[in-house]
Amino acid sequence: MGTMLRRRDFGKQAVMCGGALLAGFERVHWPMPNVAGLEDRSEDRSKDPFSGGRQLGTADFVNPRPLEMEAAQGTELDGRLYTDLSKLSPQELAIPTDEFYIRTRVSKLLPEPKSWRVRVDGLVEKLRNRTIEEFGIATKPMGLHLMECAGNGPLVHFGMISVASWGGVPLTDFLEGSGAKPYASRVLITGFDQYAAKSMSSVPGASWVFPTGELRAARAFLATEMNEKPLTEDHGAPVRLVVPGWYGCACIKWVTAVTFVDDTAKATSQMQEYAARTHQNSLPMLARDFQPATIDPAAMPIRVEKWVVEQKIKYRVVGIAWGGAAPVKTLMIRFNPEEDYVPLDNFAQSKNDPWTLWTHAWSPKEPGTYSIRLAAKDPSVRTRRLDSGYYVRSVEISEV
């Protein structure tokens, strides 16, 4: 099998061939909105700074290691797939299913879907089993939602974050009439968790305990469809939990049981494994002491385009913003620690899920390595990963 041609390789070849267009990005329309609080700069935004220009290629991000993107690799607990975000455009926010990131691939021991049952038990008046046929009848469109692995980071080129159009059954509908007892304050969601091979990098664990109110607030659902087609096995078929706004470790695949529990329920092994990556202050033994594994507002660049405009070299930084409970009003950017932050040229977030694309025109003064960092300058907004520099990406600029 040949080496996959990645976007940056394509960009380099395009330059060598006389500056051919890169994947149609010259034809992408980038809206130029007025951002709240920055109306005094609206005149500057009324004209696209790259209008009439020609894209020459892309500048390389400095990555800690080479990595094959958008190709499933490994099996079971060691199975991975990393999404190449550099191809995103405003016209298509969803990631194709075969390019959507994977943290764990399907077990070789997974039972046949036709025999699948989801058990409803625990603190209920009567145990029930829901069949896959019942899910099919009740499935409805659930919209575009983002999912990010809590371990998404520079070692995987930030490729463990994706968006899909989901279909499924709202968890509130699924639990309706379950006969839960009054003191059943939490729900334990369990997934199939048996594997043919022992993992060298992961430990088994496919369950999470949620406060019932948190699941309702997040509008969690049991997914059976992804991008308007049946869910695939690697993505949790026949049934997976999706909790919008929560890290992917809480979005249990291959759901087998929904168990009502009370405040004495212990934290699961999966919750404890991901405690640090979901910003827990310690390693709680009880589920009630865990903070919700929600994603704070975040932002990062996904590509840096090199353009020639009126015989001058310019760069367009394209990025994404996501996470949080409400849209961010203003995002700031800087290109090195000694520089001041400046507002993004083109950013307007109307909702925090799935993601919002933004752009920023940049004219570096000299060649070199630059570190691109975003910030949300609003003290009322919690941005733990942004504040720590977690999503900083360095880029090599060879020509100015």
Salt bridges, closest charged atoms under 4 A:
ASP9 OD2 - ARG6 NE 3.68
ASP60 OD1 - ARG8 NE 3.91
ASP60 OD2 - LYS12 NZ 3.19
GLU70 OE1 - LYS87 NZ 2.79
GLU99 OE1 - LYS87 NZ 3.61
ASP121 OD2 - ARG119 NE 2.56
ASP173 OD2 - LYS140 NZ 3.43
ASP234 OD2 - ARG105 NE 3.10
ASP263 OD1 - ARG186 NE 2.95
ASP296 OD1 - ARG382 NE 3.10
ASP296 OD2 - ARG384 NE 2.72
GLU305 OE2 - ARG303 NE 2.75
GLU305 OE1 - ARG316 NE 2.90
ASP345 OD1 - ARG41 NH2 3.60
ASP345 OD1 - HIS360 ND1 3.62
ASP353 OD2 - HIS145 ND1 2.65
GLU399 OE1 - LYS306 NZ 2.59
